[in-house]
């Protein structure tokens, strides 16, 4: 049976790959983002709805437009603000937490409310990061926000279980998006340093992350877990 799948932050990168994977499986996919959602929707042949996940009114308007949701994928997040603990501006930390934590909370809360009202045994998959468990200097703000996403995942899983709603997370290591490829060119010392930390000696593809999300969306007796997609990096 086809499900309605809502993917946030789907204008590019990992979000677009997730939307494509669900669409390829026959699900009815809706993509959201603040910008570029029309192009992504047209390329994937799915519905697109603009939304700012940090704005509760925008979230409500988007969900009203989307209608019933069976699977929510909280992919939207902010990665680009980096800094060491002694230097990271407080406004940057606020922006990271507002997008990665508050945005995930708002989408989860409002979609779950609607699932409960309809009596739907839905599922929610959040995008976390192994950085929430294995810190890297200069990325602690982002990684702290993803540790909070893991905690939010467990919280939601416990409280929504009575309604038959499952909540899980996928925790990637470094993913070979265009942005990361530009920052870690092939053959560069920086990329070699990352690969040396990964037992499989390769970066995750966006398709590998998407496959893990699709798996958890259909794994009927799994809830409250955060699945690493890291090539074994957490083992090192």
Secondary structure, DSSP 8 states (H G I E B T S, - for coil): ---EEEESS-SSHHHHHHHHHHHHTT-EEEEEESSSHHHHHHHHTSEEEE--TT-HHHHHHHHHHH---SEEEE----------TTT--HHHHHHHHIIIIIHHHHHHHHHHHHHHHHT---EEEEEEEGGGTS--TT-HHHHHHHHHHHHHHHHHHHHHGGGT-EEEEEEESSB--HHHHHHS-TT-HHHHHHHTT-TT-S-B-HHHHHHHHHHHHH-TT--S-EEEESTTGGG-
